[in-house]
Amino acid sequence: MIEKRRVLITGIGGALARMVGARLAKQGHQIIGVDYRSVQGAIDFVPEKLYRANYNKTKIEDIFRRHRPHLALHLGRVGNLKERMGKRFDLNVIGSQKVMDLCAKYGVERLVVLSTFHIYGAHPHNHIPISEGEPLRAGSAFPQIADAIQLDSQAVAWLYQHPEVQTVVLRPCHVVGPAIQNAISRFLRQRMIPVIMGFDPMMQFVHQDDLADAIMRAAGDGPSGIFNVTGRGSIPFREAVRIAGARAIPVPSVVAAMSLATARIFAPVLPPYLINFLKYPCVISAAALRRAYEWEPRVGQAEAIRSSVAAAHPC
C-alpha cells in the first residue's frame, strides 16, 4: 500500500494515465492531473485539480509550486506523429527535462517516467531477449523516434544525477487494450493487415491493466532504476494477425514502406520506425522488474490482442 500522497500525473487526457489515476484516487491519494491537450470525456475519479499546460512552459512550475506533490508520474510522452516534430521535441525533450528538474526543485520524493521499448529498435542483430543495458538502435535510421530516445536518455542520466529523488524509468513493449488508442492498437484493429513477405518476427504486447499494475508498483516503495515491461510470453506477428481476426495482406519487403503508406484503403499508416517491427524481432526481458518489484503480468498475448480488437469490433 502506498502512503497517501499528493500525486501529479502528466498525460491525464490519455487512457493509461486515467486508469492509474483512478487506482490511486481509490486508495485515497489526491490527484493533480496535467495535459498539454484538453481533457475530453468523463474521468472515473474526482481529481484534486485538472490543468491544461505545456510541460515546457511557465505554468507547469506554478502547478508544482502550488501543490507540492510527493509523487510525480510523467506519463505524458507524446507519441502522436500528427504533432509537428518541433512540438513533440518541445514537449518530450524540453518539457520532460523541465518536469524532472521541477521534481528536484520542489522536493518530489519519487518520480516515474514512462518511456517505450521502441527506442531499442527492431534490428536483425538484436539480442533475444534485450535487457535494459542494451544499446538503443532505433535512432540511426528513424528521426521520428529521436525525441523518444532523447527523453529516455536524459531521464536515465537524471536518475543518477539526482539520487535524492527516487526515480523509475519504465520501457513497456507494445501497449494494447480496449482503452488504448496508439498506433499498434489501431493497426491490429483493421480488417486487413499488411504482412511483409519472408518475415514473421516474434512480438510482445502488454495489456493496459498489466502496465497500470507495473506503474502502481513503481510508484510505491522500491529501487530506482530502468525497467522493461512486457506481457506474458511473445507471439509471431502473423499469429497476432490471425488472433486479431484480420486478413493478412502480403507486401514485398523492398517496397514495404511505400506499400504501407499507400494502403489507406485497408490499414492506417504506421509510423515509419514501426515498419521494422514487422520485419525484425525486438523481444525484451522484464526480469529486472519482476525481481525488484515482485511484479508479474497476468494477461497473455492472445488475450491482450483479443481485448484490444474487441473494442473496435464488438460482437
C-alpha positions as CSV (number, residue, x, y, z in Angstrom):
1,M,0.0,0.0,0.0
2,I,1.3,3.4,-1.0
3,E,1.2,6.1,1.8
4,K,-1.4,8.6,0.9
5,R,0.1,11.4,-1.0
6,R,-0.4,14.3,-3.5
7,V,0.3,12.8,-6.9
8,L,0.9,14.8,-10.0
9,I,0.2,12.9,-13.3
10,T,1.1,14.2,-16.7
11,G,-0.8,12.9,-19.7
12,I,-4.0,12.7,-17.8
13,G,-6.0,13.0,-21.0
14,G,-4.8,9.6,-22.0
15,A,-6.5,6.3,-21.1
16,L,-3.5,4.8,-19.2
17,A,-3.0,7.9,-17.0
18,R,-6.7,7.9,-16.2
19,M,-6.6,4.2,-15.2
20,V,-3.6,4.8,-12.9
21,G,-5.2,8.0,-11.5
22,A,-8.4,6.1,-10.7
23,R,-6.5,3.4,-8.9
24,L,-4.5,6.0,-6.8
25,A,-7.6,8.0,-6.1
26,K,-9.4,4.9,-4.8
27,Q,-6.5,4.4,-2.4
28,G,-7.2,8.0,-1.1
29,H,-4.4,9.9,-2.9
30,Q,-5.0,13.5,-4.1
31,I,-4.6,13.6,-7.9
32,I,-3.4,16.6,-9.8
33,G,-3.8,16.0,-13.5
34,V,-1.9,17.8,-16.2
35,D,-2.0,17.5,-20.0
36,Y,-1.0,19.7,-22.9
37,R,-4.3,18.7,-24.6
38,S,-7.8,19.5,-23.5
39,V,-9.1,16.6,-21.4
40,Q,-12.1,15.1,-23.3
41,G,-14.8,12.9,-21.8
42,A,-15.6,11.8,-18.3
43,I,-13.0,10.8,-15.8
44,D,-13.7,7.9,-13.5
45,F,-12.4,9.7,-10.4
46,V,-12.6,13.2,-8.9
47,P,-9.1,14.8,-9.2
48,E,-8.0,17.5,-6.8
49,K,-7.3,19.7,-9.8
50,L,-7.0,19.4,-13.6
51,Y,-4.7,21.6,-15.6
52,R,-4.1,22.2,-19.3
53,A,-0.4,23.1,-19.6
54,N,2.5,22.5,-21.8
55,Y,5.3,20.7,-19.9
56,N,7.9,23.2,-21.1
57,K,6.1,26.4,-20.1
58,T,5.9,28.6,-17.0
59,K,2.5,27.2,-15.9
60,I,3.9,23.8,-15.1
61,E,6.1,25.3,-12.4
62,D,3.2,27.2,-11.0
63,I,1.4,23.8,-10.6
64,F,4.4,22.3,-8.8
65,R,4.7,25.4,-6.6
66,R,1.0,25.4,-5.7
67,H,0.5,21.7,-5.0
68,R,4.0,20.5,-3.9
69,P,3.4,16.8,-5.0
70,H,5.0,14.0,-3.1
71,L,4.9,11.7,-6.2
72,A,5.1,12.6,-9.9
73,L,4.1,10.2,-12.7
74,H,5.3,11.5,-16.0
75,L,3.1,9.5,-18.3
76,G,2.7,12.3,-20.9
77,R,5.2,11.3,-23.6
78,V,3.8,12.5,-27.0
79,G,3.9,9.6,-29.4
80,N,1.4,11.1,-31.9
81,L,3.3,11.8,-35.1
82,K,0.5,14.1,-36.3
83,E,2.0,16.6,-34.0
84,R,4.8,18.6,-35.6
85,M,8.3,17.3,-34.9
86,G,9.2,20.6,-33.3
87,K,6.3,20.5,-30.9
88,R,7.0,16.9,-30.0
89,F,10.6,17.8,-29.3
90,D,9.5,20.7,-27.1
91,L,7.1,18.5,-25.1
92,N,9.0,15.3,-24.9
93,V,12.6,16.6,-24.5
94,I,12.5,20.1,-23.2
95,G,9.2,19.6,-21.3
96,S,10.3,16.3,-19.7
97,Q,13.6,17.9,-18.6
98,K,11.6,20.7,-17.0
99,V,9.3,18.3,-15.2
100,M,12.2,16.3,-13.8
101,D,14.1,19.5,-12.7
102,L,10.9,20.7,-11.0
103,C,10.7,17.4,-9.1
104,A,14.1,18.2,-7.6
105,K,13.3,21.8,-7.0
106,Y,10.0,21.3,-5.2
107,G,11.0,18.2,-3.2
108,V,9.2,15.4,-5.0
109,E,10.1,12.2,-3.3
110,R,9.5,9.8,-6.1
111,L,9.2,10.1,-9.9
112,V,8.1,7.5,-12.5
113,V,8.9,8.3,-16.2
114,L,7.1,6.3,-18.9
115,S,9.3,5.6,-21.9
116,T,9.0,2.9,-24.6
117,F,10.8,-0.1,-25.9
118,H,10.6,1.3,-29.4
119,I,13.9,3.1,-28.6
120,Y,15.8,-0.3,-28.8
121,G,14.7,-0.6,-32.4
122,A,13.8,-3.7,-34.3
123,H,17.0,-4.9,-35.9
124,P,18.3,-8.3,-37.3
125,H,21.3,-8.2,-34.9
126,N,19.2,-7.6,-31.7
127,H,19.9,-10.0,-28.8
128,I,17.0,-12.0,-27.6
129,P,15.9,-11.0,-25.1
130,I,17.0,-7.4,-24.8
131,S,17.9,-6.2,-21.3
132,E,17.9,-2.6,-20.1
133,G,21.7,-2.2,-20.7
134,E,21.5,-2.9,-24.5
135,P,22.2,-0.1,-27.0
136,L,19.4,2.0,-28.4
137,R,19.4,1.2,-32.2
138,A,16.3,3.0,-33.3
139,G,17.6,6.5,-33.8
140,S,20.1,5.8,-36.5
141,A,17.5,5.1,-39.2
142,F,14.4,6.9,-38.0
143,P,14.5,10.5,-36.9
144,Q,10.8,10.2,-35.9
145,I,11.8,8.4,-32.7
146,A,14.8,10.6,-31.9
147,D,12.8,12.7,-29.3
148,A,11.7,9.5,-27.5
149,I,15.4,8.3,-27.4
150,Q,16.5,11.7,-26.0
151,L,13.7,11.7,-23.4
152,D,14.7,8.3,-22.2
153,S,18.4,9.1,-22.2
154,Q,18.0,12.3,-20.2
155,A,15.7,10.5,-17.8
156,V,18.4,7.8,-17.2
157,A,21.1,10.5,-16.8
158,W,18.8,12.5,-14.4
159,L,18.2,9.3,-12.4
160,Y,21.9,9.1,-11.5
161,Q,22.4,12.8,-11.1
162,H,19.6,13.2,-8.6
163,P,19.6,10.3,-6.2
164,E,17.5,12.4,-3.7
165,V,14.5,11.7,-6.0
166,Q,13.7,8.0,-6.2
167,T,13.3,7.7,-10.0
168,V,12.0,4.8,-12.1
169,V,12.1,4.7,-15.9
170,L,9.7,2.2,-17.5
171,R,10.1,0.9,-21.0
172,P,7.0,-1.1,-22.0
173,C,6.6,-3.1,-25.1
174,H,3.6,-2.7,-27.5
175,V,0.7,-1.5,-25.2
176,V,-2.7,-2.8,-26.2
177,G,-6.1,-3.0,-24.5
178,P,-9.7,-1.8,-25.0
179,A,-9.0,1.8,-23.9
180,I,-5.7,2.2,-25.8
181,Q,-5.6,4.3,-29.0
182,N,-1.9,4.1,-30.0
183,A,-0.6,3.2,-33.5
184,I,-0.1,-0.6,-32.9
185,S,-3.6,-1.0,-31.4
186,R,-5.3,0.8,-34.3
187,F,-3.2,-1.3,-36.7
188,L,-4.4,-4.5,-35.2
189,R,-8.0,-3.4,-35.2
190,Q,-8.1,-3.3,-39.0
191,R,-9.9,-5.9,-41.0
192,M,-6.9,-6.3,-43.4
193,I,-3.3,-6.0,-42.1
194,P,-0.1,-5.9,-44.2
195,V,2.5,-8.6,-43.5
196,I,5.9,-8.4,-45.1
197,M,6.8,-11.3,-47.4
198,G,9.5,-13.5,-45.9
199,F,9.3,-12.1,-42.3
200,D,7.4,-13.3,-39.3
201,P,9.1,-11.7,-36.2
202,M,8.3,-12.5,-32.6
203,M,6.4,-9.7,-31.0
204,Q,5.4,-8.7,-27.5
205,F,2.3,-7.0,-26.2
206,V,1.5,-5.8,-22.7
207,H,-2.2,-5.3,-21.7
208,Q,-3.2,-1.9,-20.3
209,D,-4.1,-3.5,-16.9
210,D,-0.6,-5.1,-16.6
211,L,1.1,-1.8,-17.4
212,A,-1.1,0.1,-15.0
213,D,-0.1,-2.5,-12.3
214,A,3.6,-2.0,-13.2
215,I,3.2,1.8,-12.8
216,M,1.5,1.3,-9.5
217,R,4.3,-0.9,-8.3
218,A,6.9,1.6,-9.4
219,A,5.0,4.4,-7.7
220,G,5.4,2.6,-4.3
221,D,8.4,1.6,-2.4
222,G,11.2,0.0,-4.4
223,P,14.6,0.7,-6.0
224,S,15.3,3.4,-8.5
225,G,16.3,2.2,-12.0
226,I,15.4,1.4,-15.6
227,F,12.9,-1.4,-16.2
228,N,11.5,-3.1,-19.2
229,V,7.8,-4.0,-19.0
230,T,6.3,-6.9,-21.0
231,G,3.2,-9.1,-21.1
232,R,3.2,-12.8,-20.7
233,G,5.2,-14.5,-23.4
234,S,5.7,-13.5,-27.0
235,I,4.0,-14.3,-30.3
236,P,4.8,-14.4,-34.0
237,F,3.4,-11.4,-35.8
238,R,1.3,-13.5,-38.3
239,E,-0.3,-15.3,-35.4
240,A,-1.1,-12.0,-33.8
241,V,-2.9,-11.0,-37.0
242,R,-4.8,-14.3,-37.0
243,I,-5.9,-13.8,-33.4
244,A,-7.0,-10.3,-34.3
245,G,-9.4,-11.8,-36.8
246,A,-7.8,-9.8,-39.7
247,R,-6.9,-10.9,-43.2
248,A,-3.1,-10.8,-43.8
249,I,-2.1,-8.9,-46.9
250,P,1.4,-9.9,-48.1
251,V,3.6,-7.0,-49.3
252,P,7.1,-7.2,-50.7
253,S,9.9,-6.1,-48.4
254,V,11.6,-3.9,-50.9
255,V,8.5,-1.7,-51.2
256,A,7.1,-2.2,-47.7
257,A,7.2,1.4,-46.7
258,M,5.6,2.5,-49.9
259,S,3.0,-0.3,-49.7
260,L,2.1,0.7,-46.1
261,A,2.0,4.4,-47.0
262,T,-0.4,3.8,-49.9
263,A,-2.6,1.2,-48.0
264,R,-5.0,3.7,-46.6
265,I,-7.9,1.8,-48.0
266,F,-7.3,-1.1,-45.7
267,A,-4.8,0.0,-43.0
268,P,-3.7,3.1,-41.1
269,V,-0.3,4.4,-42.0
270,L,2.2,3.1,-39.3
271,P,4.9,5.5,-38.1
272,P,8.0,4.6,-40.2
273,Y,10.0,3.4,-37.3
274,L,7.3,0.7,-36.6
275,I,7.7,-0.9,-40.0
276,N,10.9,-2.6,-39.0
277,F,8.9,-4.2,-36.1
278,L,7.0,-6.1,-38.8
279,K,10.3,-7.5,-40.1
280,Y,12.7,-7.9,-37.2
281,P,12.3,-9.0,-33.6
282,C,12.5,-6.7,-30.6
283,V,11.9,-9.1,-27.7
284,I,12.7,-7.6,-24.3
285,S,13.2,-9.1,-20.8
286,A,11.2,-7.8,-17.8
287,A,13.2,-10.0,-15.4
288,A,14.6,-6.9,-13.6
289,L,11.2,-5.5,-12.9
290,R,10.0,-8.9,-11.7
291,R,12.9,-9.2,-9.2
292,A,12.8,-5.6,-8.0
293,Y,9.0,-5.2,-7.6
294,E,7.7,-8.8,-7.4
295,W,5.5,-7.9,-10.4
296,E,4.1,-10.4,-12.8
297,P,1.9,-9.8,-15.9
298,R,-1.4,-11.6,-15.7
299,V,-2.6,-11.2,-19.3
300,G,-1.3,-13.5,-22.1
301,Q,-0.6,-12.3,-25.6
302,A,-3.7,-13.8,-27.2
303,E,-6.0,-12.4,-24.6
304,A,-4.4,-8.9,-24.8
305,I,-4.8,-8.8,-28.5
306,R,-8.4,-10.0,-28.4
307,S,-9.4,-7.5,-25.7
308,S,-7.9,-4.7,-27.8
309,V,-9.6,-5.7,-31.0
310,A,-12.9,-6.4,-29.4
311,A,-13.1,-2.7,-28.5
312,A,-13.3,-1.8,-32.2
313,H,-15.3,-4.8,-33.4
314,P,-17.8,-5.7,-30.7
315,C,-19.9,-8.8,-31.4
